């Protein structure tokens, strides 16, 4: 399988993961009128499809480790279970995050939810594998926390006339963030030790965990939507436009590509999971940029709200820069 061994290559993969994780939700935006619970079935299908395609291509090339199918076969039950548990936790978090996007918008749900996930995931991953300069790493995380607070302030100023909707979106984003920060240590641990799967196999088992959790949880959200709308019938999936299905599959494939890039970078000797995950969660800034500049979610916001957003971007950039150079000063 292909595995990077230079920091420059690993940094490229971490930036790629950041772009993928921060951009996949745009596929939902491309399906106006398509309820996200129905969209999510296509998303899960795209996740499994991409995991398989990457495995049979790049996962079967190169001289590092075992080819994809051999690696799947040699993985033991303990490590596979860790991957599946990681997928289950991620899926629960992701469904809540997509609900929050539906309620609060992309520029708000992602910065709050994924920003909090960065803090939880980076700290727990560093405890498992302490790589990178801790002052730069945790200093960068502190700057990201400040950016999250600024984003919440900007959102509150924008939604001053709708406090009930505002706080529900923020609350769901916070729960999603706490859960999202917990999945990565399971995946990181699953790739450590004898008979552990490599990154390509880990992504595949992870995708199976997502599917196992999506079957009951997404069905429940179809019956009891968090945005307090009407229950959704499965018949709506068959009536959806073909391009909506394509966008859903593409959204899952984009997220999966980002996950694989991040898992690969985390296995590079100088990087480690804490740094890789932290840079990948710069997706927060990418998604906020999509929401602000492309989807114009803050077009009618008051000036103070836009000032808070500008400071949010500056704090995120400073925090991500500190995290990115932490491995160089170990």
GIUR-V241891 format. One line per field, one symbol per residue. ss: DSSP state (A for helix, B for strand, O for the rest). psi: psi as a letter, one per 20 degrees, with the letter a starting at -180 (. if undefined). burial: b if it has 9 or more other ideal C-beta (glycine too) atoms within 8 Angstrom, else e. Layout:
BEGIN
ss=???
psi=???
burial=???
END
This chain:
BEGIN
ss=OOOOOOAAAAAAAAAAAAAAAAAOOAAAAOOOOOOAAAAAAAAAAAAAAAAAAAAAOAAAOOOOOOOAAAAAAAOOAAAAAAAAAAAAAAAAAAAAAAAAAAAAOAAAAAAAAAAAAAAAAAAAAAAAOOOOOAAAAAAAAAAAAAAAAAAAAAAAAAOOOOAAAAAAAAAAAAAAAAAAAAAAAAAAAAOOOOOOOOAAAAAAAAAAAAAAAAAAAAAAAAAOOOOOOOOOOOAAAAAOOAAAAAAAAAAAAAAAAAAAAAAAAAOOOOOOAAAAAAAAOOAAAAAAAAAAAAOOOOOOOOAAAAAAAAAAAAAAAAAAAAAAAAAAAO
psi=qppqiqhgghgghhhghggghiihihhhhjmpiophhghhghggghggghhgghgiehijrrjpaqrghhgghiprhghghggggghgggggghghghghghgiqhigggggghghhggghgghhhhgnnqqohggghgghghhghhgghghggghhhkhimhghghgggghhgggggghiihghggghhjprqkqqrhghghghghhggghhhggghgghhhmqijkaqqpqhhhghiqqhhggghgghghhgggghgghggghhipgifqhggggghhjihghghhgghghgilikhjqqhhghghgghggghgggghgghhihhik.
burial=bbbbeebebbbebbbbbbbbbbbbbbbbbbbeebebbbbbbbbbbbbbbbbbebbeebbbeeeeeeebeebbeebbeebbebbbbbbbbbbbbbbbbbbbbebbbbbbbbbbbbbbbbbbbbbbbbebbebbbbebbbbbbbbbbbbbebbbbbbbbbbeeeeebbebbbebbbbbbbbbbbbbbbbbbbbeeeebbbbbbbbbbbbbbbbbbbeebbeebbeebbeeeeebeeebeeebeeebbebbbbbbbbbbbbbbbbbbbbbbebbbbbbbbbbbbbbbbbbbbbbbeebebbeebeeebbebbebbbebbbbbbbbbbbbbeee
END
